Amino acid sequence: MVKSIIATLLLLSSLCHGQQIQFAEKVDGNGRLINASKYYIINKQGGSLACKITLPNGLKTSKVRLDLFLVLPNKKTVFENSILQDVRKEWNWLSTDIIFYKAGTYNIYLYDDKDLLLKATQLHITIK
């Protein structure tokens, strides 16, 4: 019981420091999001979205990992993809493109190089 309370407190503290995971059609060279949203429509062949990760106090890590899970109708999740990105510790933000092929809600988790969860978010994809 005590271990679960401590784990919960650690998780909450790690998620409350201003980190952001945002999605857009594009991120420009200055970090501005173009057509940012959490809801997108892609075509049947798939669609690419830019993912911007912001950590206001610097990344303090050499790599980040995004884990993407598709949420099934029964609320269970299925692992879809991991994206590893090398970073520089002095960076405050970075962006990477992610290609989506399936419709649904995605749970997305951001980890540092020590597998510490930094942030989690959701994204919703519809296929036209």
C-alpha positions in Angstrom: 0.0 0.0 0.0 2.7 2.5 1.0 4.7 1.6 -2.2 1.7 2.3 -4.4 1.1 5.7 -2.7 4.8 6.6 -3.2 4.7 5.5 -6.8 1.6 7.6 -7.4 3.1 10.7 -5.8 6.3 10.3 -7.9 4.2 9.9 -11.0 2.2 13.0 -10.2 5.2 15.1 -9.4 6.9 14.0 -12.7 3.9 15.1 -14.7 3.4 18.5 -13.1 6.4 20.5 -14.3 5.1 22.2 -17.4 6.1 19.6 -19.9 3.9 19.4 -23.0 3.3 17.0 -25.8 1.5 18.8 -28.6 0.4 17.7 -32.1 0.1 19.8 -35.2 0.2 19.5 -39.0 3.7 21.2 -38.8 6.1 22.7 -36.4 8.1 25.6 -37.9 11.8 26.3 -37.1 10.9 28.6 -34.2 8.7 25.9 -32.6 5.4 27.4 -33.6 2.6 24.9 -34.1 0.7 25.1 -37.4 -2.9 23.8 -37.1 -2.4 22.3 -33.6 -5.1 20.0 -32.2 -5.8 16.7 -30.4 -8.2 15.6 -33.2 -7.1 14.8 -36.7 -8.6 13.2 -39.9 -6.2 11.2 -42.0 -6.6 9.3 -45.3 -6.7 5.5 -45.6 -3.0 5.4 -46.6 -2.0 7.1 -43.3 -1.1 10.5 -42.2 1.9 12.3 -40.7 1.6 14.6 -37.8 4.3 16.7 -36.1 4.8 16.1 -32.4 6.3 18.9 -30.4 7.7 18.1 -27.0 8.3 21.1 -24.7 10.3 20.9 -21.4 10.6 24.4 -20.1 13.6 23.7 -17.8 15.6 21.9 -20.5 15.5 18.3 -21.4 18.2 17.1 -19.0 18.4 13.9 -20.9 20.3 12.5 -23.9 17.3 10.7 -25.4 13.5 10.7 -25.2 11.1 7.9 -26.1 7.5 8.2 -27.1 5.4 5.1 -26.6 2.1 5.0 -28.5 -0.8 2.8 -27.5 -4.1 2.5 -29.4 -7.1 2.4 -27.0 -9.6 -0.4 -28.0 -13.4 -0.1 -27.6 -13.2 -2.2 -24.5 -10.7 0.4 -23.1 -7.7 -2.0 -23.2 -4.7 -0.6 -24.9 -2.5 -2.2 -27.6 1.1 -1.1 -28.2 1.6 0.5 -31.6 5.0 2.1 -31.8 8.0 3.5 -29.9 9.9 6.5 -31.2 13.4 7.2 -29.9 14.8 10.7 -30.4 18.4 11.8 -29.6 18.3 15.3 -27.9 20.7 17.8 -26.5 20.3 18.6 -22.8 20.1 22.4 -23.4 17.1 22.1 -25.7 13.8 23.3 -24.4 11.8 21.7 -27.2 12.0 19.3 -30.1 9.7 18.0 -32.7 9.4 14.7 -34.6 7.0 13.5 -37.3 4.8 10.4 -36.5 2.9 8.5 -39.1 -0.5 7.2 -38.1 -2.3 4.4 -40.0 -5.2 3.5 -37.7 -8.2 5.4 -36.5 -8.9 5.7 -32.8 -7.7 7.2 -29.5 -4.0 7.0 -28.7 -2.4 7.2 -25.3 1.0 8.7 -25.7 3.7 8.5 -23.1 7.0 10.5 -23.0 10.0 9.0 -21.2 13.6 10.2 -20.6 16.7 8.1 -21.0 16.2 6.6 -17.5 12.7 5.4 -18.4 11.2 8.0 -16.1 7.7 9.0 -17.3 7.8 12.8 -18.1 4.3 13.3 -19.6 1.3 11.6 -21.0 -1.4 12.8 -23.4 -4.1 11.5 -25.8 -4.6 12.0 -29.5 -7.7 11.2 -31.6 -7.4 10.0 -35.2 -10.3 9.6 -37.6 -9.9 8.1 -41.1 -11.9 9.6 -44.0 
